[in-house]
Each structure stands twice: as C-alpha cells, then as structure tokens.
Amino acid sequence: MRTDIEDRALAHMQIVVGNKLKRGEPFFFTWRDDASLGDGRHSVWIHPASALDFKFHGSRAPKINHAWLELLSRTANSASGLHMMSEPAESVGAVVSYL
C-alpha cells in the first residue's frame, strides 16, 4: 500500500511511527484518498514486523514541531489510530531539528 505525504508531514509521521514500533506497539494508520482515486480512505495495520519505506522528495530535513508530534502521537495511541491532521502553531524556540 502506498500514499503520498508532503515531506514536512512525513518527517513528523516517521518519528511517531518509529516511536510506536520501537516500543512494540501495533496501530492503525488511516489516510484519505485523493479525489482522483474516489475520495475514500484506507486503513492499514502497522506492527513491529511491518516493512516500511519513507521516501522524501527533498534533501533537507525539516524543523520538527513538538506540538504536532504530541497530537499525532495521541491519535496513534487512540482506538481510531494514527491519521494526518493540520500542523498546530508552536512557541518560538521550541522547534528543533530531529533529523
């Protein structure tokens, strides 16, 4: 299964997914399909034995927004599983580079 996610969002998703899998915690990941594909949604079950590939289009690692990581982590820990959401604002000075 494949989906395209913008680089900045993908960097945040990669951290959340990596943290879940390091702890041995399986979860659902759900995303909306593009309107050209019928505007439906997909859900996949991700577990520590899953083979994942994160392909970034750009070569520069983005700054990481800790508030966004927290929101994404909360969804990953919920019954509905991880899903993309809009990036929240974060206070100046709290954004650092993880990658």
Z-matrix of the N, CA and C atoms (Angstrom, degrees):
N
C 1 1.446
C 2 1.518 1 107.89
N 3 1.307 2 117.29 1 139.71
C 4 1.451 3 122.04 2 -177.92
C 5 1.514 4 109.75 3 -136.98
N 6 1.340 5 115.74 4 142.85
C 7 1.452 6 121.88 5 172.26
C 8 1.522 7 108.47 6 -143.02
N 9 1.313 8 117.08 7 149.69
C 10 1.457 9 121.60 8 178.40
C 11 1.522 10 109.33 9 -96.66
N 12 1.322 11 115.56 10 128.57
C 13 1.461 12 123.02 11 178.45
C 14 1.520 13 106.98 12 -130.07
N 15 1.308 14 116.92 13 134.52
C 16 1.464 15 123.11 14 179.58
C 17 1.535 16 109.12 15 -56.13
N 18 1.343 17 117.48 16 145.76
C 19 1.461 18 123.11 17 -173.13
C 20 1.530 19 114.31 18 -52.76
N 21 1.327 20 117.55 19 -45.50
C 22 1.470 21 120.05 20 -177.39
C 23 1.528 22 110.68 21 -62.79
N 24 1.325 23 116.52 22 -45.65
C 25 1.462 24 120.77 23 178.23
C 26 1.525 25 110.44 24 -65.94
N 27 1.335 26 117.13 25 -39.65
C 28 1.460 27 121.23 26 -179.30
C 29 1.525 28 111.31 27 -62.64
N 30 1.327 29 117.65 28 -38.62
C 31 1.466 30 120.58 29 178.45
C 32 1.525 31 110.59 30 -60.63
N 33 1.326 32 116.93 31 -40.12
C 34 1.462 33 121.07 32 178.45
C 35 1.532 34 110.73 33 -69.53
N 36 1.322 35 116.20 34 -42.12
C 37 1.464 36 120.41 35 178.77
C 38 1.535 37 110.34 36 -63.04
N 39 1.318 38 117.20 37 -40.00
C 40 1.453 39 121.08 38 -179.38
C 41 1.530 40 110.77 39 -60.32
N 42 1.307 41 117.70 40 -41.69
C 43 1.465 42 121.35 41 178.92
C 44 1.521 43 110.71 42 -64.57
N 45 1.332 44 116.63 43 -46.36
C 46 1.465 45 120.60 44 -179.14
C 47 1.529 46 110.51 45 -63.57
N 48 1.319 47 117.01 46 -47.50
C 49 1.469 48 121.40 47 179.70
C 50 1.528 49 109.62 48 -61.80
N 51 1.312 50 117.48 49 -46.00
C 52 1.466 51 121.09 50 179.48
C 53 1.516 52 112.19 51 -59.36
N 54 1.325 53 117.01 52 -42.64
C 55 1.467 54 120.17 53 179.31
C 56 1.528 55 111.71 54 -64.41
N 57 1.335 56 116.57 55 -42.26
C 58 1.469 57 119.93 56 178.34
C 59 1.532 58 110.38 57 -61.84
N 60 1.310 59 116.80 58 -46.28
C 61 1.460 60 120.38 59 -176.02
C 62 1.529 61 111.91 60 -70.91
N 63 1.335 62 118.16 61 -33.21
C 64 1.466 63 120.53 62 175.93
C 65 1.526 64 111.20 63 -61.26
N 66 1.321 65 115.77 64 -32.60
C 67 1.470 66 120.71 65 179.14
C 68 1.539 67 111.64 66 -87.14
N 69 1.324 68 117.51 67 0.75
C 70 1.462 69 121.20 68 179.30
C 71 1.517 70 113.15 69 72.36
N 72 1.330 71 117.44 70 28.09
C 73 1.466 72 122.86 71 -176.53
C 74 1.521 73 111.48 72 -102.94
N 75 1.331 74 118.55 73 107.69
C 76 1.465 75 120.56 74 175.24
C 77 1.530 76 110.55 75 -73.36
N 78 1.336 77 116.17 76 158.28
C 79 1.468 78 120.89 77 -177.52
C 80 1.520 79 109.55 78 -163.37
N 81 1.332 80 115.61 79 163.66
C 82 1.461 81 121.10 80 172.08
C 83 1.522 82 109.25 81 -88.31
N 84 1.333 83 115.61 82 144.25
C 85 1.467 84 121.99 83 170.20
C 86 1.520 85 105.76 84 -121.77
N 87 1.318 86 116.54 85 124.26
C 88 1.460 87 122.55 86 -176.71
C 89 1.519 88 109.91 87 -122.71
N 90 1.335 89 116.36 88 138.50
C 91 1.457 90 120.56 89 175.62
C 92 1.516 91 109.79 90 -141.79
N 93 1.337 92 115.17 91 157.01
C 94 1.466 93 122.26 92 176.68
C 95 1.510 94 108.87 93 -86.47
N 96 1.317 95 115.94 94 138.45
C 97 1.464 96 120.87 95 174.89
C 98 1.522 97 109.66 96 -77.20
N 99 1.309 98 115.31 97 153.76
C 100 1.450 99 121.64 98 174.27
C 101 1.534 100 109.11 99 -64.34
N 102 1.309 101 116.24 100 150.25
C 103 1.469 102 120.62 101 179.31
C 104 1.528 103 111.63 102 -56.01
N 105 1.335 104 117.13 103 -32.14
C 106 1.468 105 120.38 104 179.57
C 107 1.532 106 112.08 105 -66.23
N 108 1.335 107 116.66 106 -17.16
C 109 1.468 108 121.39 107 179.40
C 110 1.525 109 112.34 108 -102.57
N 111 1.319 110 116.56 109 7.58
C 112 1.453 111 120.08 110 178.28
C 113 1.510 112 114.64 111 108.41
N 114 1.334 113 118.56 112 -2.58
C 115 1.460 114 123.70 113 174.83
C 116 1.528 115 113.37 114 61.56
N 117 1.330 116 117.17 115 28.74
C 118 1.462 117 121.25 116 176.79
C 119 1.520 118 110.73 117 -88.40
N 120 1.316 119 116.02 118 -155.61
C 121 1.452 120 120.01 119 176.13
C 122 1.518 121 109.41 120 -144.37
N 123 1.303 122 115.16 121 156.86
C 124 1.462 123 123.05 122 177.38
C 125 1.523 124 108.61 123 -121.72
N 126 1.308 125 116.40 124 146.53
C 127 1.462 126 122.51 125 170.09
C 128 1.515 127 107.54 126 -131.30
N 129 1.319 128 116.58 127 134.96
C 130 1.458 129 121.66 128 175.19
C 131 1.523 130 108.79 129 -127.48
N 132 1.321 131 115.53 130 145.54
C 133 1.454 132 122.29 131 176.82
C 134 1.525 133 106.77 132 -89.87
N 135 1.322 134 117.06 133 121.80
C 136 1.464 135 122.03 134 -179.47
C 137 1.520 136 108.08 135 -111.07
N 138 1.329 137 116.44 136 131.62
C 139 1.455 138 121.61 137 -179.27
C 140 1.528 139 108.28 138 -137.74
N 141 1.330 140 118.43 139 168.30
C 142 1.468 141 120.64 140 -174.90
C 143 1.532 142 115.35 141 -55.57
N 144 1.320 143 118.99 142 -23.78
C 145 1.469 144 120.65 143 178.94
C 146 1.532 145 112.40 144 -88.81
N 147 1.332 146 117.78 145 0.32
C 148 1.470 147 121.07 146 179.42
C 149 1.521 148 110.47 147 -66.27
N 150 1.317 149 115.97 148 139.80
C 151 1.461 150 121.55 149 174.40
C 152 1.531 151 107.10 150 -95.68
N 153 1.319 152 116.74 151 113.71
C 154 1.465 153 121.28 152 -177.87
C 155 1.518 154 110.15 153 -117.54
N 156 1.321 155 115.80 154 149.60
C 157 1.452 156 122.66 155 179.29
C 158 1.525 157 107.58 156 -134.46
N 159 1.332 158 116.85 157 118.11
C 160 1.463 159 121.94 158 178.32
C 161 1.521 160 107.64 159 -103.95
N 162 1.320 161 117.30 160 109.62
C 163 1.469 162 122.76 161 -178.21
C 164 1.520 163 108.99 162 -105.75
N 165 1.333 164 116.07 163 117.11
C 166 1.457 165 122.28 164 178.69
C 167 1.524 166 109.06 165 -99.52
N 168 1.319 167 116.85 166 139.68
C 169 1.464 168 121.33 167 -179.87
C 170 1.523 169 111.41 168 -79.43
N 171 1.319 170 117.08 169 -35.23
C 172 1.458 171 121.41 170 -179.52
C 173 1.518 172 111.63 171 -96.59
N 174 1.336 173 116.32 172 165.23
C 175 1.464 174 120.67 173 -178.78
C 176 1.523 175 113.33 174 -98.30
N 177 1.322 176 117.20 175 -10.28
C 178 1.469 177 120.52 176 -177.10
C 179 1.525 178 110.85 177 -95.64
N 180 1.322 179 115.66 178 133.13
C 181 1.461 180 120.92 179 177.20
C 182 1.533 181 109.10 180 -77.11
N 183 1.321 182 117.96 181 131.68
C 184 1.466 183 120.27 182 -179.06
C 185 1.528 184 111.76 183 -78.64
N 186 1.321 185 115.72 184 161.52
C 187 1.467 186 120.93 185 170.99
C 188 1.518 187 107.00 186 -69.09
N 189 1.319 188 116.13 187 144.32
C 190 1.457 189 121.31 188 -178.04
C 191 1.525 190 110.41 189 -100.18
N 192 1.314 191 115.31 190 132.41
C 193 1.465 192 123.35 191 179.53
C 194 1.533 193 107.52 192 -96.99
N 195 1.326 194 116.90 193 110.60
C 196 1.466 195 121.11 194 -176.30
C 197 1.527 196 112.74 195 -65.50
N 198 1.316 197 117.21 196 -31.54
C 199 1.471 198 120.00 197 177.71
C 200 1.531 199 109.89 198 -64.59
N 201 1.320 200 116.66 199 -39.71
C 202 1.469 201 121.23 200 178.25
C 203 1.522 202 110.65 201 -66.90
N 204 1.349 203 116.85 202 -42.20
C 205 1.464 204 120.00 203 176.68
C 206 1.525 205 110.89 204 -58.04
N 207 1.317 206 116.47 205 -41.87
C 208 1.464 207 121.04 206 179.82
C 209 1.531 208 110.95 207 -62.16
N 210 1.330 209 116.84 208 -46.07
C 211 1.468 210 120.28 209 178.94
C 212 1.527 211 111.85 210 -62.60
N 213 1.312 212 116.11 211 -45.60
C 214 1.463 213 120.31 212 179.56
C 215 1.531 214 110.94 213 -63.96
N 216 1.318 215 116.72 214 -39.48
C 217 1.464 216 120.49 215 178.47
C 218 1.522 217 111.16 216 -63.96
N 219 1.320 218 116.35 217 -39.91
C 220 1.472 219 119.17 218 178.07
C 221 1.522 220 111.07 219 -62.19
N 222 1.346 221 117.50 220 -41.17
C 223 1.465 222 118.39 221 179.07
C 224 1.524 223 110.60 222 -66.85
N 225 1.344 224 116.88 223 -38.41
C 226 1.462 225 120.38 224 179.49
C 227 1.532 226 111.08 225 -62.84
N 228 1.318 227 117.07 226 -29.84
C 229 1.468 228 121.69 227 -179.95
C 230 1.526 229 113.02 228 -88.72
N 231 1.328 230 117.35 229 -1.89
C 232 1.465 231 121.03 230 -178.61
C 233 1.530 232 110.57 231 -88.92
N 234 1.315 233 115.40 232 168.68
C 235 1.464 234 120.76 233 178.62
C 236 1.526 235 112.25 234 -63.65
N 237 1.330 236 117.43 235 -31.36
C 238 1.467 237 120.40 236 -178.99
C 239 1.522 238 112.46 237 -80.70
N 240 1.316 239 118.79 238 -17.81
C 241 1.454 240 122.59 239 176.70
C 242 1.520 241 114.35 240 86.92
N 243 1.312 242 114.66 241 -179.81
C 244 1.459 243 123.27 242 -176.97
C 245 1.518 244 111.35 243 -68.87
N 246 1.309 245 116.77 244 132.86
C 247 1.461 246 122.18 245 172.64
C 248 1.524 247 108.60 246 -149.69
N 249 1.320 248 115.21 247 154.56
C 250 1.464 249 120.84 248 -176.89
C 251 1.516 250 110.04 249 -70.64
N 252 1.333 251 115.13 250 144.46
C 253 1.460 252 122.00 251 174.90
C 254 1.519 253 108.39 252 -144.01
N 255 1.302 254 116.17 253 163.26
C 256 1.460 255 121.28 254 -178.64
C 257 1.520 256 111.05 255 -64.16
N 258 1.306 257 115.45 256 148.19
C 259 1.454 258 121.12 257 179.08
C 260 1.518 259 110.65 258 -74.56
N 261 1.341 260 117.87 259 126.72
C 262 1.466 261 120.61 260 176.39
C 263 1.525 262 110.55 261 -83.47
N 264 1.311 263 116.16 262 162.63
C 265 1.465 264 120.96 263 174.82
C 266 1.518 265 108.24 264 -71.12
N 267 1.316 266 116.18 265 151.32
C 268 1.457 267 120.92 266 176.08
C 269 1.520 268 107.88 267 -133.04
N 270 1.305 269 117.02 268 147.26
C 271 1.453 270 120.50 269 -176.73
C 272 1.521 271 111.16 270 -62.98
N 273 1.324 272 117.29 271 147.30
C 274 1.461 273 123.45 272 -179.97
C 275 1.524 274 108.72 273 -61.73
N 276 1.314 275 116.40 274 137.95
C 277 1.447 276 121.04 275 179.70
C 278 1.517 277 113.67 276 94.59
N 279 1.328 278 117.82 277 -15.35
C 280 1.456 279 120.74 278 -178.52
C 281 1.524 280 112.04 279 -94.18
N 282 1.315 281 117.81 280 -7.20
C 283 1.456 282 121.15 281 -178.79
C 284 1.530 283 108.67 282 -91.27
N 285 1.339 284 116.66 283 123.42
C 286 1.452 285 121.85 284 179.86
C 287 1.521 286 108.74 285 -129.90
N 288 1.305 287 116.24 286 163.15
C 289 1.458 288 120.05 287 177.84
C 290 1.518 289 109.66 288 -90.77
N 291 1.333 290 117.35 289 126.20
C 292 1.455 291 123.61 290 177.76
C 293 1.505 292 111.69 291 -94.40
N 294 1.328 293 116.75 292 -30.68
C 295 1.463 294 119.71 293 -170.57
C 296 1.495 295 112.26 294 -99.20
